[in-house]
Amino acid sequence: MKVNQNISAVISNAQLHRTENSLTASIEKLSSGYKINKAKDSPAGMAISNKMRAQIKALDQSSRNAADGASVMQTADGALNETHAMLQRMRELAVQSATDTMGTEDRDACQKEIEALQEEIDRIATDTEFNGKALLDGSQDFRIFPSVNGELAGTYVRNFQTSDNVSAENYKFDVTQLPQQATYNGLQVTAGQEGVVELNDCSVEILKTDTQDEIYEKLKQLGELAGVTVRKNGADTYDLTSVDYGKSAKIEGTVLGAQILDVDRKVPEGKDVGISLIRDTDQKQDANGNPVAYGEGFTSTATCLTDGTRVTIRDLNGFEMIFEIDPEQDYQKVLEKATQNGGKATIDLEMTEIGSMTLQVGAHENQVIDLRIPAVTCEALYIDDLDVVRKGGADKAIVALDDAIAQVSAVRSRIGAYQNRLDYAVSSLEGTEENMEAAISRIMDTDMAEEMSTYSNMNVLDQAGISVLTQANDMPQQILQLLQ
């Protein structure tokens, strides 16, 4: 037996210290509900759980992002529902104006209502917003930058409408002919003559008593009904220009019994824009005479249709691109100069992914959904120049409005598809978040039943340790019996 070193007490104290540490850790787990409270509890578990916790929070926010995106689509669709209703009303007015039981004043009343509805369609396109972002003015669609010889040509190569299957890359084509209006110069109607002037199935009677100014006023009014602009060119001669562009624009009729014919003895008519696609298989020779790739974008199966200033390019798999070439907006006459004497102007279309609405719907970078909402203005729908008053204008308006209704239907179908996709995305994100919560729970959360067993065990050992330590501390007292 020794006095200076009580080995039994040291051993008992050390074991009691370990038991109390384990008891404290167990109490901490039971009180916090987490099995990992400090990095030392499980370094790997702590690292994994922090990553998972960040991902769970990101998934929760992504779910809200997708839900907000669905709300955007719902807002846009609600506005387009009204646009659809107005287009239907405009078509009804066009059909009403197409019958000859309607007089000029009646058609004029229909035209005024159509113009009011056009203004409202443009207002809806401009003012429909979500959180300050305009939705229907084209600002949420891909940007296309047309250029001629490196200079931007967006003023006269414009009004693009593209399907979802048009990828963001460069496209090239040649303009071989500008769209033209039908023209007839030198129409002569002299005061003192009498007879009938007929233009495009519309007519006016010229009296012997009419002055030259009165004849001019009659011809101008006739031109408004016939879709022809009449300008004075001399005392008794006039120049005629069709309002529309393209082959369908004609100047037919008679002047005091004489038929209106051009220098080739044909009815004056306009010309559609001439387009030649440059395909991705096209090549040209470099300075050394070697063939190099020249074409981009358009495949060998792409087809091109033109109607006046309007160009429609279609290809397999739903590829469609519609745009307009407007020579009136080409203030520098770039296209006119390039196409003179059989020349051509090469247009380079750079289609980018800039402009689409991007929704972050994942926990990591580049986990996004791009949403495209094209412009739904009267200009974009090609119904900004409807005129049901002039002869044949109602028939053209019916065709244009049919195309516009189909175009808006396509936009709404796209929006509906986006909305369904986002609804599924929300459900998917919520399911993933739920599974991640279960996973992190298995790593972080305390099994209360198991830990309570550990706590009870440690508690008993702690009490036993205290008792044993007390007895160990009493052992040196027995030496006093030897000294008596």
ChimeraX attribute file (.defattr): number of C-alpha atoms within 10 A of each C-alpha:
attribute: neighborCount
match mode: 1-to-1
recipient: residues
	/A:1	9
	/A:2	9
	/A:3	10
	/A:4	7
	/A:5	10
	/A:6	15
	/A:7	13
	/A:8	14
	/A:9	18
	/A:10	14
	/A:11	13
	/A:12	20
	/A:13	19
	/A:14	13
	/A:15	17
	/A:16	22
	/A:17	15
	/A:18	13
	/A:19	20
	/A:20	18
	/A:21	14
	/A:22	18
	/A:23	21
	/A:24	15
	/A:25	18
	/A:26	21
	/A:27	17
	/A:28	15
	/A:29	21
	/A:30	19
	/A:31	11
	/A:32	12
	/A:33	16
	/A:34	17
	/A:35	23
	/A:36	21
	/A:37	16
	/A:38	10
	/A:39	11
	/A:40	10
	/A:41	12
	/A:42	15
	/A:43	12
	/A:44	10
	/A:45	17
	/A:46	18
	/A:47	11
	/A:48	14
	/A:49	19
	/A:50	12
	/A:51	12
	/A:52	17
	/A:53	14
	/A:54	11
	/A:55	18
	/A:56	22
	/A:57	13
	/A:58	19
	/A:59	26
	/A:60	19
	/A:61	17
	/A:62	24
	/A:63	25
	/A:64	17
	/A:65	18
	/A:66	26
	/A:67	19
	/A:68	15
	/A:69	24
	/A:70	22
	/A:71	15
	/A:72	19
	/A:73	25
	/A:74	16
	/A:75	15
	/A:76	24
	/A:77	20
	/A:78	13
	/A:79	19
	/A:80	22
	/A:81	14
	/A:82	14
	/A:83	23
	/A:84	18
	/A:85	12
	/A:86	18
	/A:87	22
	/A:88	16
	/A:89	16
	/A:90	23
	/A:91	21
	/A:92	15
	/A:93	21
	/A:94	27
	/A:95	15
	/A:96	17
	/A:97	29
	/A:98	21
	/A:99	12
	/A:100	9
	/A:101	9
	/A:102	14
	/A:103	11
	/A:104	16
	/A:105	10
	/A:106	13
	/A:107	23
	/A:108	17
	/A:109	15
	/A:110	22
	/A:111	21
	/A:112	14
	/A:113	15
	/A:114	22
	/A:115	17
	/A:116	11
	/A:117	18
	/A:118	23
	/A:119	15
	/A:120	17
	/A:121	21
	/A:122	20
	/A:123	14
	/A:124	22
	/A:125	23
	/A:126	17
	/A:127	15
	/A:128	18
	/A:129	17
	/A:130	15
	/A:131	6
	/A:132	8
	/A:133	14
	/A:134	17
	/A:135	27
	/A:136	25
	/A:137	22
	/A:138	23
	/A:139	18
	/A:140	21
	/A:141	23
	/A:142	23
	/A:143	17
	/A:144	24
	/A:145	17
	/A:146	22
	/A:147	17
	/A:148	18
	/A:149	11
	/A:150	9
	/A:151	12
	/A:152	15
	/A:153	21
	/A:154	17
	/A:155	15
	/A:156	18
	/A:157	23
	/A:158	19
	/A:159	20
	/A:160	18
	/A:161	21
	/A:162	18
	/A:163	17
	/A:164	12
	/A:165	13
	/A:166	16
	/A:167	14
	/A:168	15
	/A:169	14
	/A:170	17
	/A:171	20
	/A:172	21
	/A:173	20
	/A:174	18
	/A:175	21
	/A:176	19
	/A:177	21
	/A:178	25
	/A:179	23
	/A:180	22
	/A:181	25
	/A:182	23
	/A:183	20
	/A:184	21
	/A:185	15
	/A:186	13
	/A:187	16
	/A:188	15
	/A:189	21
	/A:190	16
	/A:191	18
	/A:192	12
	/A:193	13
	/A:194	15
	/A:195	14
	/A:196	16
	/A:197	21
	/A:198	24
	/A:199	23
	/A:200	20
	/A:201	13
	/A:202	17
	/A:203	20
	/A:204	17
	/A:205	14
	/A:206	23
	/A:207	15
	/A:208	12
	/A:209	12
	/A:210	16
	/A:211	14
	/A:212	16
	/A:213	12
	/A:214	14
	/A:215	20
	/A:216	19
	/A:217	13
	/A:218	17
	/A:219	27
	/A:220	18
	/A:221	16
	/A:222	22
	/A:223	26
	/A:224	17
	/A:225	23
	/A:226	25
	/A:227	24
	/A:228	27
	/A:229	19
	/A:230	22
	/A:231	16
	/A:232	16
	/A:233	14
	/A:234	10
	/A:235	12
	/A:236	16
	/A:237	16
	/A:238	19
	/A:239	17
	/A:240	23
	/A:241	24
	/A:242	23
	/A:243	17
	/A:244	19
	/A:245	24
	/A:246	22
	/A:247	18
	/A:248	15
	/A:249	24
	/A:250	26
	/A:251	27
	/A:252	19
	/A:253	19
	/A:254	17
	/A:255	18
	/A:256	16
	/A:257	11
	/A:258	11
	/A:259	15
	/A:260	18
	/A:261	15
	/A:262	14
	/A:263	8
	/A:264	7
	/A:265	9
	/A:266	11
	/A:267	17
	/A:268	22
	/A:269	21
	/A:270	21
	/A:271	21
	/A:272	22
	/A:273	25
	/A:274	19
	/A:275	19
	/A:276	15
	/A:277	23
	/A:278	23
	/A:279	20
	/A:280	16
	/A:281	13
	/A:282	16
	/A:283	14
	/A:284	12
	/A:285	11
	/A:286	10
	/A:287	7
	/A:288	6
	/A:289	8
	/A:290	9
	/A:291	12
	/A:292	11
	/A:293	13
	/A:294	14
	/A:295	19
	/A:296	19
	/A:297	22
	/A:298	23
	/A:299	17
	/A:300	13
	/A:301	9
	/A:302	16
	/A:303	15
	/A:304	16
	/A:305	14
	/A:306	19
	/A:307	17
	/A:308	23
	/A:309	21
	/A:310	20
	/A:311	19
	/A:312	17
	/A:313	17
	/A:314	18
	/A:315	17
	/A:316	11
	/A:317	8
	/A:318	11
	/A:319	16
	/A:320	19
	/A:321	18
	/A:322	19
	/A:323	18
	/A:324	21
	/A:325	23
	/A:326	21
	/A:327	20
	/A:328	9
	/A:329	14
	/A:330	16
	/A:331	11
	/A:332	9
	/A:333	11
	/A:334	16
	/A:335	25
	/A:336	17
	/A:337	12
	/A:338	18
	/A:339	17
	/A:340	13
	/A:341	7
	/A:342	8
	/A:343	14
	/A:344	21
	/A:345	21
	/A:346	20
	/A:347	23
	/A:348	23
	/A:349	22
	/A:350	16
	/A:351	18
	/A:352	16
	/A:353	15
	/A:354	14
	/A:355	17
	/A:356	19
	/A:357	19
	/A:358	16
	/A:359	18
	/A:360	21
	/A:361	26
	/A:362	21
	/A:363	19
	/A:364	12
	/A:365	8
	/A:366	11
	/A:367	12
	/A:368	16
	/A:369	19
	/A:370	14
	/A:371	21
	/A:372	23
	/A:373	22
	/A:374	23
	/A:375	24
	/A:376	25
	/A:377	23
	/A:378	19
	/A:379	13
	/A:380	22
	/A:381	19
	/A:382	17
	/A:383	18
	/A:384	15
	/A:385	15
	/A:386	22
	/A:387	26
	/A:388	28
	/A:389	26
	/A:390	21
	/A:391	21
	/A:392	17
	/A:393	19
	/A:394	24
	/A:395	17
	/A:396	16
	/A:397	23
	/A:398	20
	/A:399	14
	/A:400	19
	/A:401	23
	/A:402	14
	/A:403	15
	/A:404	21
	/A:405	20
	/A:406	14
	/A:407	16
	/A:408	20
	/A:409	15
	/A:410	13
	/A:411	21
	/A:412	20
	/A:413	13
	/A:414	20
	/A:415	21
	/A:416	17
	/A:417	13
	/A:418	20
	/A:419	22
	/A:420	14
	/A:421	15
	/A:422	24
	/A:423	17
	/A:424	13
	/A:425	20
	/A:426	22
	/A:427	15
	/A:428	14
	/A:429	24
	/A:430	18
	/A:431	13
	/A:432	15
	/A:433	20
	/A:434	14
	/A:435	13
	/A:436	17
	/A:437	16
	/A:438	13
	/A:439	14
	/A:440	18
	/A:441	15
	/A:442	13
	/A:443	17
	/A:444	19
	/A:445	18
	/A:446	20
	/A:447	15
	/A:448	16
	/A:449	10
	/A:450	9
	/A:451	18
	/A:452	16
	/A:453	12
	/A:454	16
	/A:455	21
	/A:456	13
	/A:457	14
	/A:458	22
	/A:459	18
	/A:460	14
	/A:461	17
	/A:462	21
	/A:463	14
	/A:464	14
	/A:465	20
	/A:466	17
	/A:467	14
	/A:468	17
	/A:469	20
	/A:470	14
	/A:471	14
	/A:472	19
	/A:473	17
	/A:474	12
	/A:475	15
	/A:476	16
	/A:477	11
	/A:478	10
	/A:479	12
	/A:480	8
	/A:481	8
	/A:482	7
	/A:483	6
	/A:484	5
